[in-house]
Amino acid sequence: MAGNGKCGHDDNGQQGCAACRGEEIFAYWCQSCQRSVPEKRCPYCGLKAQKKKD
């Protein structure tokens, strides 16, 4: 396993997934902000976020 140990990417935090960039991964996704958020309502834009599917 390469990168920061959270995924198999080896981009040293430059691009890639949220784990590569060291971002927290939450259960909801805000389509407007294109980011993972902790609850149904996005704290950044105020719009509803969707529950991520496993």
N, CA, C and O atoms as a CHARMM CRD file, in Angstrom:
* protein
*
  216
    1    1 MET  N      0.84300  -1.18200   0.00000 PROA 1      0.00000
    2    1 MET  CA     0.00000   0.00000   0.00000 PROA 1      0.00000
    3    1 MET  C      0.89000   1.24700   0.00000 PROA 1      0.00000
    4    1 MET  O      1.84500   1.35000   0.77000 PROA 1      0.00000
    5    2 ALA  N      0.55700   2.16800  -0.86400 PROA 2      0.00000
    6    2 ALA  CA     1.36200   3.38800  -0.99500 PROA 2      0.00000
    7    2 ALA  C      0.57600   4.57800  -0.45700 PROA 2      0.00000
    8    2 ALA  O     -0.44100   4.39600   0.21300 PROA 2      0.00000
    9    3 GLY  N      1.02700   5.77000  -0.73600 PROA 3      0.00000
   10    3 GLY  CA     0.33800   6.98100  -0.30800 PROA 3      0.00000
   11    3 GLY  C      0.41400   7.15100   1.20200 PROA 3      0.00000
   12    3 GLY  O      1.45900   6.91300   1.80800 PROA 3      0.00000
   13    4 ASN  N     -0.69400   7.56300   1.80600 PROA 4      0.00000
   14    4 ASN  CA    -0.70700   7.81600   3.24300 PROA 4      0.00000
   15    4 ASN  C     -1.25700   6.64900   4.04400 PROA 4      0.00000
   16    4 ASN  O     -1.52700   6.80200   5.23500 PROA 4      0.00000
   17    5 GLY  N     -1.43000   5.49600   3.43000 PROA 5      0.00000
   18    5 GLY  CA    -1.90600   4.31900   4.13800 PROA 5      0.00000
   19    5 GLY  C     -3.41300   4.18200   4.16800 PROA 5      0.00000
   20    5 GLY  O     -3.91600   3.17700   4.66800 PROA 5      0.00000
   21    6 LYS  N     -4.15600   5.15200   3.65300 PROA 6      0.00000
   22    6 LYS  CA    -5.61600   5.08400   3.66400 PROA 6      0.00000
   23    6 LYS  C     -6.17500   4.55600   2.34800 PROA 6      0.00000
   24    6 LYS  O     -7.34900   4.19200   2.27800 PROA 6      0.00000
   25    7 CYS  N     -5.36000   4.51000   1.32300 PROA 7      0.00000
   26    7 CYS  CA    -5.80700   3.99800   0.03300 PROA 7      0.00000
   27    7 CYS  C     -4.59900   3.46600  -0.72800 PROA 7      0.00000
   28    7 CYS  O     -3.47600   3.51700  -0.22700 PROA 7      0.00000
   29    8 GLY  N     -4.82300   2.96100  -1.92600 PROA 8      0.00000
   30    8 GLY  CA    -3.74700   2.37800  -2.70900 PROA 8      0.00000
   31    8 GLY  C     -3.09800   3.33200  -3.69000 PROA 8      0.00000
   32    8 GLY  O     -2.25800   2.90500  -4.48200 PROA 8      0.00000
   33    9 HSD  N     -3.45000   4.59400  -3.66900 PROA 9      0.00000
   34    9 HSD  CA    -2.87100   5.57000  -4.59700 PROA 9      0.00000
   35    9 HSD  C     -1.47800   5.98100  -4.13600 PROA 9      0.00000
   36    9 HSD  O     -1.14600   5.85700  -2.95800 PROA 9      0.00000
   37   10 ASP  N     -0.67800   6.46300  -5.05500 PROA 10     0.00000
   38   10 ASP  CA     0.66800   6.92400  -4.70700 PROA 10     0.00000
   39   10 ASP  C      0.90100   8.28900  -5.34300 PROA 10     0.00000
   40   10 ASP  O      1.74900   8.43400  -6.22400 PROA 10     0.00000
   41   11 ASP  N      0.14300   9.29100  -4.89300 PROA 11     0.00000
   42   11 ASP  CA     0.29800  10.62800  -5.47700 PROA 11     0.00000
   43   11 ASP  C      0.76700  11.65000  -4.45100 PROA 11     0.00000
   44   11 ASP  O      0.79000  12.84800  -4.73400 PROA 11     0.00000
   45   12 ASN  N      1.13800  11.19200  -3.27400 PROA 12     0.00000
   46   12 ASN  CA     1.69200  12.06200  -2.22500 PROA 12     0.00000
   47   12 ASN  C      0.82000  13.27300  -1.90200 PROA 12     0.00000
   48   12 ASN  O      1.33700  14.35600  -1.62900 PROA 12     0.00000
   49   13 GLY  N     -0.50900  13.09100  -1.93100 PROA 13     0.00000
   50   13 GLY  CA    -1.41900  14.15900  -1.53200 PROA 13     0.00000
   51   13 GLY  C     -1.62400  15.24300  -2.56500 PROA 13     0.00000
   52   13 GLY  O     -2.20100  16.28400  -2.24700 PROA 13     0.00000
   53   14 GLN  N     -1.17700  15.04100  -3.78100 PROA 14     0.00000
   54   14 GLN  CA    -1.31100  16.08200  -4.78300 PROA 14     0.00000
   55   14 GLN  C     -2.67200  16.06700  -5.46900 PROA 14     0.00000
   56   14 GLN  O     -3.23500  17.12600  -5.74600 PROA 14     0.00000
   57   15 GLN  N     -3.20200  14.89000  -5.74400 PROA 15     0.00000
   58   15 GLN  CA    -4.50100  14.75300  -6.40300 PROA 15     0.00000
   59   15 GLN  C     -5.17400  13.51800  -5.84900 PROA 15     0.00000
   60   15 GLN  O     -5.00600  13.18800  -4.67500 PROA 15     0.00000
   61   16 GLY  N     -5.92900  12.84000  -6.67800 PROA 16     0.00000
   62   16 GLY  CA    -6.51900  11.57200  -6.27100 PROA 16     0.00000
   63   16 GLY  C     -7.72400  11.71700  -5.36400 PROA 16     0.00000
   64   16 GLY  O     -8.42500  12.72800  -5.38200 PROA 16     0.00000
   65   17 CYS  N     -7.94600  10.68000  -4.57200 PROA 17     0.00000
   66   17 CYS  CA    -9.14400  10.62600  -3.74000 PROA 17     0.00000
   67   17 CYS  C     -8.99400  11.46900  -2.46200 PROA 17     0.00000
   68   17 CYS  O     -7.92500  12.00900  -2.17700 PROA 17     0.00000
   69   18 ALA  N    -10.07700  11.56300  -1.71600 PROA 18     0.00000
   70   18 ALA  CA   -10.07400  12.33700  -0.47800 PROA 18     0.00000
   71   18 ALA  C     -9.06700  11.79100   0.52800 PROA 18     0.00000
   72   18 ALA  O     -8.43200  12.55500   1.25600 PROA 18     0.00000
   73   19 ALA  N     -8.92200  10.46300   0.56700 PROA 19     0.00000
   74   19 ALA  CA    -7.95000   9.86800   1.49100 PROA 19     0.00000
   75   19 ALA  C     -6.53100  10.29000   1.12800 PROA 19     0.00000
   76   19 ALA  O     -5.72000  10.55000   2.01700 PROA 19     0.00000
   77   20 CYS  N     -6.21900  10.36200  -0.17000 PROA 20     0.00000
   78   20 CYS  CA    -4.89600  10.81700  -0.61400 PROA 20     0.00000
   79   20 CYS  C     -4.62900  12.24600  -0.16200 PROA 20     0.00000
   80   20 CYS  O     -3.51600  12.58300   0.24100 PROA 20     0.00000
   81   21 ARG  N     -5.65500  13.07800  -0.23300 PROA 21     0.00000
   82   21 ARG  CA    -5.48900  14.48500   0.11900 PROA 21     0.00000
   83   21 ARG  C     -5.58500  14.71900   1.61900 PROA 21     0.00000
   84   21 ARG  O     -5.39700  15.84200   2.08700 PROA 21     0.00000
   85   22 GLY  N     -5.87700  13.66700   2.37400 PROA 22     0.00000
   86   22 GLY  CA    -5.96800  13.79800   3.82500 PROA 22     0.00000
   87   22 GLY  C     -7.27600  14.39400   4.28700 PROA 22     0.00000
   88   22 GLY  O     -7.37000  14.83800   5.43100 PROA 22     0.00000
   89   23 GLU  N     -8.30200  14.42200   3.43000 PROA 23     0.00000
   90   23 GLU  CA    -9.59600  14.95200   3.81400 PROA 23     0.00000
   91   23 GLU  C    -10.36800  13.89000   4.59100 PROA 23     0.00000
   92   23 GLU  O    -10.15700  12.69000   4.41500 PROA 23     0.00000
   93   24 GLU  N    -11.25500  14.35500   5.44300 PROA 24     0.00000
   94   24 GLU  CA   -12.11700  13.40900   6.14900 PROA 24     0.00000
   95   24 GLU  C    -13.14500  12.88100   5.16200 PROA 24     0.00000
   96   24 GLU  O    -13.58200  13.59400   4.25800 PROA 24     0.00000
   97   25 ILE  N    -13.52200  11.63400   5.34300 PROA 25     0.00000
   98   25 ILE  CA   -14.50900  11.02100   4.47400 PROA 25     0.00000
   99   25 ILE  C    -15.77800  10.83200   5.29300 PROA 25     0.00000
  100   25 ILE  O    -15.79200  10.06800   6.25700 PROA 25     0.00000
  101   26 PHE  N    -16.84200  11.52800   4.90900 PROA 26     0.00000
  102   26 PHE  CA   -18.10200  11.50100   5.63500 PROA 26     0.00000
  103   26 PHE  C    -19.12900  10.64700   4.89900 PROA 26     0.00000
  104   26 PHE  O    -18.88100  10.18800   3.78400 PROA 26     0.00000
  105   27 ALA  N    -20.28500  10.43800   5.53200 PROA 27     0.00000
  106   27 ALA  CA   -21.33000   9.56400   4.99600 PROA 27     0.00000
  107   27 ALA  C    -22.19700  10.23300   3.92300 PROA 27     0.00000
  108   27 ALA  O    -22.96400   9.54800   3.24600 PROA 27     0.00000
  109   28 TYR  N    -22.09200  11.54300   3.75600 PROA 28     0.00000
  110   28 TYR  CA   -22.92200  12.26000   2.78300 PROA 28     0.00000
  111   28 TYR  C    -22.05600  12.96000   1.74900 PROA 28     0.00000
  112   28 TYR  O    -20.89400  13.27500   2.00300 PROA 28     0.00000
  113   29 TRP  N    -22.64400  13.20000   0.56700 PROA 29     0.00000
  114   29 TRP  CA   -21.94300  13.85300  -0.53000 PROA 29     0.00000
  115   29 TRP  C    -22.75400  15.04300  -1.00800 PROA 29     0.00000
  116   29 TRP  O    -23.93300  14.89300  -1.33100 PROA 29     0.00000
  117   30 CYS  N    -22.14800  16.22100  -1.06100 PROA 30     0.00000
  118   30 CYS  CA   -22.79200  17.42100  -1.58600 PROA 30     0.00000
  119   30 CYS  C    -22.44800  17.54400  -3.05900 PROA 30     0.00000
  120   30 CYS  O    -21.28800  17.73600  -3.42300 PROA 30     0.00000
  121   31 GLN  N    -23.46400  17.43200  -3.90200 PROA 31     0.00000
  122   31 GLN  CA   -23.26000  17.50200  -5.34700 PROA 31     0.00000
  123   31 GLN  C    -22.81400  18.90900  -5.76600 PROA 31     0.00000
  124   31 GLN  O    -21.99500  19.04900  -6.67500 PROA 31     0.00000
  125   32 SER  N    -23.33400  19.93300  -5.12400 PROA 32     0.00000
  126   32 SER  CA   -22.97900  21.31100  -5.47200 PROA 32     0.00000
  127   32 SER  C    -21.52900  21.64000  -5.15900 PROA 32     0.00000
  128   32 SER  O    -20.82900  22.23500  -5.97900 PROA 32     0.00000
  129   33 CYS  N    -21.08000  21.25000  -3.97200 PROA 33     0.00000
  130   33 CYS  CA   -19.71500  21.55000  -3.53800 PROA 33     0.00000
  131   33 CYS  C    -18.70900  20.49800  -3.98600 PROA 33     0.00000
  132   33 CYS  O    -17.50000  20.72000  -3.91600 PROA 33     0.00000
  133   34 GLN  N    -19.20800  19.34900  -4.44800 PROA 34     0.00000
  134   34 GLN  CA   -18.34600  18.24500  -4.87600 PROA 34     0.00000
  135   34 GLN  C    -17.41100  17.80700  -3.75800 PROA 34     0.00000
  136   34 GLN  O    -16.20400  17.66300  -3.95400 PROA 34     0.00000
  137   35 ARG  N    -18.00700  17.59600  -2.55700 PROA 35     0.00000
  138   35 ARG  CA   -17.20000  17.16800  -1.42500 PROA 35     0.00000
  139   35 ARG  C    -18.02700  16.35800  -0.44300 PROA 35     0.00000
  140   35 ARG  O    -19.25700  16.41600  -0.43400 PROA 35     0.00000
  141   36 SER  N    -17.32600  15.61100   0.37100 PROA 36     0.00000
  142   36 SER  CA   -17.92700  14.79400   1.41100 PROA 36     0.00000
  143   36 SER  C    -18.30300  15.69700   2.58300 PROA 36     0.00000
  144   36 SER  O    -17.51700  16.55300   2.99000 PROA 36     0.00000
  145   37 VAL  N    -19.51500  15.50200   3.12600 PROA 37     0.00000
  146   37 VAL  CA   -19.98300  16.32700   4.24500 PROA 37     0.00000
  147   37 VAL  C    -20.52800  15.43300   5.35700 PROA 37     0.00000
  148   37 VAL  O    -20.92700  14.29800   5.09500 PROA 37     0.00000
  149   38 PRO  N    -20.55000  15.93200   6.59800 PROA 38     0.00000
  150   38 PRO  CA   -20.91400  15.09400   7.73500 PROA 38     0.00000
  151   38 PRO  C    -22.41000  14.86800   7.96400 PROA 38     0.00000
  152   38 PRO  O    -22.77400  13.97800   8.73200 PROA 38     0.00000
  153   39 GLU  N    -23.28000  15.63800   7.32600 PROA 39     0.00000
  154   39 GLU  CA   -24.71000  15.50500   7.60500 PROA 39     0.00000
  155   39 GLU  C    -25.55100  15.76300   6.36100 PROA 39     0.00000
  156   39 GLU  O    -25.02000  16.10600   5.30500 PROA 39     0.00000
  157   40 LYS  N    -26.88200  15.59600   6.49300 PROA 40     0.00000
  158   40 LYS  CA   -27.79900  15.73600   5.35500 PROA 40     0.00000
  159   40 LYS  C    -27.74900  17.11900   4.72100 PROA 40     0.00000
  160   40 LYS  O    -27.88600  17.25500   3.50500 PROA 40     0.00000
  161   41 ARG  N    -27.55600  18.12500   5.52900 PROA 41     0.00000
  162   41 ARG  CA   -27.51400  19.49800   5.02700 PROA 41     0.00000
  163   41 ARG  C    -26.06100  19.92500   4.94500 PROA 41     0.00000
  164   41 ARG  O    -25.34500  19.87000   5.94500 PROA 41     0.00000
  165   42 CYS  N    -25.61300  20.34800   3.77400 PROA 42     0.00000
  166   42 CYS  CA   -24.21800  20.74600   3.57400 PROA 42     0.00000
  167   42 CYS  C    -23.90200  21.99900   4.39700 PROA 42     0.00000
  168   42 CYS  O    -24.60000  23.00500   4.27100 PROA 42     0.00000
  169   43 PRO  N    -22.86400  21.95500   5.23400 PROA 43     0.00000
  170   43 PRO  CA   -22.51400  23.12400   6.03900 PROA 43     0.00000
  171   43 PRO  C    -21.87400  24.25300   5.22300 PROA 43     0.00000
  172   43 PRO  O    -21.72900  25.36600   5.72800 PROA 43     0.00000
  173   44 TYR  N    -21.49200  23.98400   3.97800 PROA 44     0.00000
  174   44 TYR  CA   -20.81700  24.97700   3.13800 PROA 44     0.00000
  175   44 TYR  C    -21.79700  25.77800   2.28900 PROA 44     0.00000
  176   44 TYR  O    -21.68700  27.00100   2.19600 PROA 44     0.00000
  177   45 CYS  N    -22.77200  25.07800   1.66000 PROA 45     0.00000
  178   45 CYS  CA   -23.69900  25.79200   0.78200 PROA 45     0.00000
  179   45 CYS  C    -25.13800  25.77900   1.29000 PROA 45     0.00000
  180   45 CYS  O    -25.97000  26.55300   0.81600 PROA 45     0.00000
  181   46 GLY  N    -25.44100  24.89500   2.26200 PROA 46     0.00000
  182   46 GLY  CA   -26.78300  24.83500   2.83900 PROA 46     0.00000
  183   46 GLY  C    -27.75600  23.94500   2.09600 PROA 46     0.00000
  184   46 GLY  O    -28.89200  23.77500   2.53900 PROA 46     0.00000
  185   47 LEU  N    -27.33800  23.37100   0.97200 PROA 47     0.00000
  186   47 LEU  CA   -28.22400  22.49900   0.21100 PROA 47     0.00000
  187   47 LEU  C    -28.20900  21.08800   0.78500 PROA 47     0.00000
  188   47 LEU  O    -27.31700  20.72700   1.55300 PROA 47     0.00000
  189   48 LYS  N    -29.21300  20.29200   0.40100 PROA 48     0.00000
  190   48 LYS  CA   -29.28200  18.91200   0.86900 PROA 48     0.00000
  191   48 LYS  C    -28.18600  18.08500   0.21900 PROA 48     0.00000
  192   48 LYS  O    -27.86900  18.25900  -0.95800 PROA 48     0.00000
  193   49 ALA  N    -27.61400  17.18600   1.00300 PROA 49     0.00000
  194   49 ALA  CA   -26.58100  16.26400   0.50600 PROA 49     0.00000
  195   49 ALA  C    -27.19400  14.87200   0.39800 PROA 49     0.00000
  196   49 ALA  O    -28.22100  14.58600   1.01400 PROA 49     0.00000
  197   50 GLN  N    -26.56100  14.01800  -0.38500 PROA 50     0.00000
  198   50 GLN  CA   -27.05200  12.66700  -0.57100 PROA 50     0.00000
  199   50 GLN  C    -26.23300  11.68200   0.24700 PROA 50     0.00000
  200   50 GLN  O    -25.01600  11.81600   0.37200 PROA 50     0.00000
  201   51 LYS  N    -26.92400  10.68900   0.80400 PROA 51     0.00000
  202   51 LYS  CA   -26.24600   9.60700   1.53500 PROA 51     0.00000
  203   51 LYS  C    -25.43200   8.80400   0.54500 PROA 51     0.00000
  204   51 LYS  O    -25.93700   8.41000  -0.50700 PROA 51     0.00000
  205   52 LYS  N    -24.16600   8.55700   0.87400 PROA 52     0.00000
  206   52 LYS  CA   -23.30700   7.75900  -0.00600 PROA 52     0.00000
  207   52 LYS  C    -23.73800   6.31000   0.05500 PROA 52     0.00000
  208   52 LYS  O    -24.17500   5.82600   1.09900 PROA 52     0.00000
  209   53 LYS  N    -23.61800   5.62700  -1.05300 PROA 53     0.00000
  210   53 LYS  CA   -23.92100   4.20100  -1.10900 PROA 53     0.00000
  211   53 LYS  C    -22.63400   3.43100  -0.92600 PROA 53     0.00000
  212   53 LYS  O    -21.59400   3.82900  -1.45000 PROA 53     0.00000
  213   54 ASP  N    -22.68700   2.33200  -0.18700 PROA 54     0.00000
  214   54 ASP  CA   -21.50300   1.52000   0.03600 PROA 54     0.00000
  215   54 ASP  C    -21.19300   0.64600  -1.13200 PROA 54     0.00000
  216   54 ASP  O    -20.21800  -0.10400  -1.10000 PROA 54     0.00000
